[in-house]
Each structure stands twice: as structure tokens, then as C-alpha cells.
Amino acid sequence: TLTGHRDAVWSVAFSPDGQTIASGSRDKEVRLWRASDGSHLRTLTGHQGGVRSVAFSPDGQTVASGSGDSEVRVWRAYDGAHQ
């Protein structure tokens, strides 16, 4: 069980290598988790609306998130930097 979001979780995706899980929530955050033990890796913030969709790039290096704020944000998976 992965806990930490403060509101409903709307989207979940596994990285292509299966090592990382991304979750998007109504709390406006994207969270990254280690799949093997469920530990929280980092929180990606910046959306002004709930995150309705998350996806990894084919190489797993990038996460894209879509939100109710009408924005798609692109993040580096390894450090959470907004691109």
C-alpha cells in the first residue's frame, strides 16, 4: 500500500523497467514510488488542478502529467525537475 496523497488518486503508471510507480492525485501532486518496497521517492509539484493522468516515456527517464489546470507538465524522473 502506497500512502501519502492527501486526496483521491486518479492515475497510476509503472515505469518501463517496472522499478518506479508514478501516481497522480486530486491533491495536485505527482508522486514517485519505488515499486519493490513502496517507499516514496519524490513529490512533483506545480499543477494548479488535480492530476488526472501520468505516463512514463518509453525510456523511463521522463514523466508526463495532465491536470485539471489544462496543462501537461514534463518532469525528469530521476530528480523531479520540471522541463
C-alpha positions in Angstrom: 0.0 0.0 0.0 1.3 3.4 -1.0 0.2 6.2 1.2 0.9 9.9 1.1 -1.5 11.6 -1.2 -4.0 13.9 0.6 -6.9 13.3 -1.8 -8.2 10.8 -4.3 -5.7 9.1 -6.6 -6.8 9.4 -10.3 -3.9 7.8 -12.2 -1.1 5.3 -11.7 1.6 4.1 -14.1 4.6 1.8 -13.9 7.9 2.8 -15.4 9.0 0.7 -18.4 11.6 -1.2 -16.2 9.0 -1.8 -13.5 11.1 -0.2 -10.8 9.1 3.0 -10.3 5.4 3.9 -9.9 4.0 7.3 -10.6 0.7 8.4 -9.1 -1.4 11.5 -9.9 -3.9 12.8 -7.5 -6.7 15.3 -6.9 -4.3 16.9 -4.4 -2.4 18.4 -7.4 0.7 16.3 -6.9 2.5 13.6 -8.8 4.4 11.2 -6.5 7.0 8.7 -7.5 7.5 5.5 -5.5 9.9 2.6 -5.5 7.9 -0.4 -6.8 9.9 -3.0 -4.9 9.1 -1.7 -1.4 6.6 1.2 -1.8 8.9 3.8 -0.5 8.3 7.4 -1.5 11.0 8.7 -3.8 9.8 12.3 -4.6 6.8 14.6 -5.0 6.4 16.6 -8.1 4.5 19.9 -7.5 3.4 22.7 -9.7 0.0 21.8 -11.1 -2.9 24.1 -10.1 -5.5 21.4 -10.6 -5.9 17.7 -9.8 -3.6 15.4 -11.7 -5.8 13.2 -13.9 -3.1 11.4 -15.9 0.5 10.3 -15.6 2.7 8.4 -18.0 6.4 7.5 -18.4 8.4 7.9 -21.6 9.5 4.7 -23.3 13.0 5.0 -21.8 11.6 5.8 -18.3 13.6 9.0 -17.9 10.6 11.3 -18.2 7.2 11.5 -16.6 4.3 13.5 -18.2 1.3 14.6 -16.2 -2.0 16.0 -17.3 -4.1 18.1 -14.9 -7.4 19.9 -14.5 -5.5 23.1 -14.8 -5.4 22.4 -18.6 -1.6 21.8 -18.5 0.6 18.9 -19.4 3.9 19.0 -17.5 7.0 17.1 -18.3 9.4 16.1 -15.5 12.7 14.3 -15.2 12.0 11.1 -13.4 15.4 10.9 -11.6 15.3 14.2 -9.9 11.7 15.6 -10.4 12.8 18.7 -12.2 10.2 20.3 -14.4 11.3 20.5 -18.0 
